[in-house]
Amino acid sequence: MRFETLAVHAGGESDVTTGAVAPPIHLATTFRHGPMAERIAGYEYQREGNPTNDRLCAAIAGLEGGATALTFASGMAAISCLLESLQAGSHIAVPDDCYTGLRVLGAEFLPQRGVRVSTVDMSDLDALDRLCQAGVDLIWAETPSNPRMKISDIQALAGIAKAHGSVLVCDNTFASPVLQRPLEHGADIVMHSTTKYFGGHSDVLGGALVFKRADSWHERIAHRLHITGAVLAPFSAWLTLRGCRSLPARMAMHCANARAVAGFLAAHPAIERVNYPGLASHPGHAIALRQMSDFGGMLSIELRGGHNAAVTLAGRLKVFTNATSLGGCESLIEHRASVEGANPTSPENLLRLSIGLEHPDDLIADLSHALE
Ligand SMILES: *Cc1c(COP(=O)(O)O)cnc(C)c1O
């Protein structure tokens, strides 16, 4: 089955009792069992699994080409559950440019649990290989990365991980499985904030892990999820499953719009730099061409006029909304340094753009006017 067909049908078998074409939402927290707790239809308690969530897990696993998937209350719940399942004394490598929540987890929480965290530029394969000589249990990749849109070579990272006996995890939130399927390039686990493109409408929080194999990693993390309890609510699972149906169609339009906006910005004299892997000038362009089918709806820009030019532009836009998050229908813009807390890592002149589904001419006109 081709990807678009799978996106429409995965986890979408019509309801056997009613024939309903749209899947039902099962809100039950508990399921009738036998007198010795014998499961009747495979379910017992919502935290341990429920039919609506199972449909979503099947859909996400299918779209990423994994053996199995778990969903979580948020992307950060997925990341935390995975990384907190590591033994004390473990050593992990995380990218120098990555989602802020992962950076904070690595700086504040993981060391308290005895997990050592090293930060490395994942496009510098020699540096990663040197780090791995010291023993690395898990390599975390995020490509394209937030917010600088750095590209890392998943296949090359998988080679290094394999050579050193590490597990390779890839945050695939920015690309979505429409554009990039890391398991096909050798990753072991894929992570998603389904809050973003999967949900697609800025109205449902969620996270997912997709496993290449139903192995001991899956078993350990599933057990931890079911006990610690940061599970996805059935209504959220249902909304996210609904998002899967239109994911390929939306991504195609996000990509086309972002390409148009990036082209405009790259030619504008007020812009010092456009971080968008679809531009031939982007240092990761060749790798992106190899491992992605298109370049996505995210980009960041660095303005010539520094902090003031960046916040002035953000403040003058009318069609773009100043807000965090990404992957929704509406275009968003954000001055990352302002939201990164006490020690921002983003340059002061950087703005991150999530290109939505408006007409690209309206987005370009908005930017053009605001840059005057
Ligand atoms: C949003 C995001 C996360 C965290 O997901 P939440 O659903 O907000 O908890 C992780 N990684 C990336 C790349 C993200 O954009």
The ligand as an SDF file (V2000), in Angstrom:
LIG
                    3D

 15 15  0  0  0  0  0  0  0  0999 V2000
    7.3820   20.2570   20.4110 C   0  0  0  0  0  0  0  0  0  0  0  0
    8.5560   19.4070   20.2670 C   0  0  0  0  0  0  0  0  0  0  0  0
    8.8950   18.4580   21.2580 C   0  0  0  0  0  0  0  0  0  0  0  0
    8.1240   18.3360   22.5630 C   0  0  0  0  0  0  0  0  0  0  0  0
    6.8130   17.9460   22.3550 O   0  0  0  0  0  0  0  0  0  0  0  0
    5.5720   18.3990   23.2860 P   0  0  0  0  0  0  0  0  0  0  0  0
    4.4110   17.7280   22.6260 O   0  0  0  0  0  0  0  0  0  0  0  0
    5.5180   19.8960   23.2460 O   0  0  0  0  0  0  0  0  0  0  0  0
    5.8380   17.9080   24.6640 O   0  0  0  0  0  0  0  0  0  0  0  0
    9.9920   17.6610   21.0270 C   0  0  0  0  0  0  0  0  0  0  0  0
   10.7310   17.7700   19.8930 N   0  0  0  0  0  0  0  0  0  0  0  0
   10.4370   18.6620   18.9370 C   0  0  0  0  0  0  0  0  0  0  0  0
   11.2930   18.7360   17.7180 C   0  0  0  0  0  0  0  0  0  0  0  0
    9.3420   19.5220   19.0870 C   0  0  0  0  0  0  0  0  0  0  0  0
    9.0730   20.4240   18.1420 O   0  0  0  0  0  0  0  0  0  0  0  0
  1  2  1  0
  2  3  1  0
  2 14  2  0
  3  4  1  0
  3 10  2  0
  4  5  1  0
  5  6  1  0
  6  7  2  0
  6  8  1  0
  6  9  1  0
 10 11  1  0
 11 12  2  0
 12 13  1  0
 12 14  1  0
 14 15  1  0
M  END
$$$$
